[in-house]
């Protein structure tokens, strides 16, 4: 009888350890997948944005998959518009990299306009993006890809620029739903 109790106890211990290992592994895998975005996880692999205007060559599109395969920058930004102001982690490609390595801008171009899905736009001097790795074209916030505007999201891309000071309400130029960059 004592031997049967030992076998039962051993079996219960083995099953308990197996459940702990399997549960822990499953949670670890789930967290790992959830916290490491891959280009194949993006909801619309074929989506692209336009690059137009004063370029060396013709206007062209950059797909979201191409953007996700470029060097990524992740940082915390406060976007201030209407209170409350929150600081959140955004991930994307720096405009410095995009303008230096991916877009051949004509020497005559001095401005870039970011155009949103609904036509809202904001124009900047290109010079503010030179030697400045803090301005990004973000594709995700807090580790989650943006969803499309028609699906109720903020669009697949958002221009994210840090506030220049405590009184800088930068929300108006941190454009959501970016669909085009126009150089002039």
PyMOL commands that set and color helices and strands:
alter all, ss='L'
color gray80, all
select helices_A, chain A and resi 2-35+39-41+64-68+95-102+126-129+170-173
alter helices_A, ss='H'
color red, helices_A
select strands_A, chain A and resi 48-53+60-63+73-79+86-94+111-116+121-125+136-141+144-145+158-160+178-183
alter strands_A, ss='S'
color yellow, strands_A
deselect
rebuild
show_as cartoon
